[in-house]
């Protein structure tokens, strides 16, 4: 995604990972990029645990 990233498509193709990268490396906003990355990780863990719970409850299939 980052390879195809240029100013012409910046507004339409911006994703969370490229935003974190720009804040961290280009703008030197380390605390903001760390907070966004942590928030993204927490949301990912919640979604994974929810999917595991629903899979276990309805189909007796466990992810872990």
C-alpha positions as MATLAB code, in Angstrom:
seq = 'XXXXXXXXXXXXXXXXXXXXXXXXXXXXXXXXXXXXXXXXXXXXXXXXXXXXXXXXXXXXXXXX';
ca = [
       0.000    0.000    0.000;
       2.803    2.396    0.841;
       4.494    1.893   -2.537;
       1.450    3.204   -4.421;
       1.029    6.108   -1.980;
       1.609    9.519   -3.581;
       0.179   13.051   -3.175;
      -2.339   12.527   -5.987;
      -4.132    9.733   -4.134;
      -3.314   10.791   -0.582;
      -6.840   11.802    0.449;
      -8.599    8.757   -1.006;
      -6.170    5.932   -0.245;
      -5.017    6.803    3.257;
      -5.293    3.899    5.685;
      -4.524    3.719    9.377;
      -1.107    2.117    8.894;
       0.170    4.792    6.521;
      -1.193    7.487    8.838;
       0.700    5.964   11.779;
       3.843    5.726    9.642;
       3.620    9.375    8.587;
       3.014   10.549   12.155;
       5.877    8.462   13.525;
       8.619    8.840   10.966;
       7.892   11.976    8.985;
       6.280   14.242   11.615;
       8.120   12.812   14.676;
       4.879   12.553   16.683;
       5.910    9.470   18.629;
       3.277    9.634   21.354;
       0.394   10.062   18.901;
       1.538    7.212   16.677;
       2.058    4.951   19.702;
      -1.419    5.733   21.027;
      -3.032    5.046   17.653;
      -1.115    1.778   17.280;
      -2.110    0.683   20.781;
      -5.762    1.526   20.084;
      -5.605   -0.477   16.852;
      -4.128   -3.454   18.718;
      -6.807   -3.350   21.395;
      -9.576   -3.244   18.796;
      -7.961   -6.212   17.000;
      -7.790   -8.258   20.215;
     -11.428   -7.491   21.036;
     -12.568   -8.526   17.548;
     -10.529  -11.746   17.677;
     -11.869  -12.722   21.102;
     -15.427  -11.922   20.003;
     -15.049  -14.085   16.902;
     -13.633  -16.904   19.033;
     -16.525  -16.656   21.487;
     -19.149  -16.655   18.735;
     -17.492  -19.554   16.908;
     -17.321  -21.583   20.104;
     -20.905  -20.807   21.069;
     -22.595  -21.528   17.753;
     -20.403  -24.165   16.059;
     -18.178  -25.735   18.781;
     -15.117  -24.594   16.853;
     -12.363  -22.813   18.735;
      -9.637  -20.637   17.292;
      -7.375  -21.266   20.274;
];
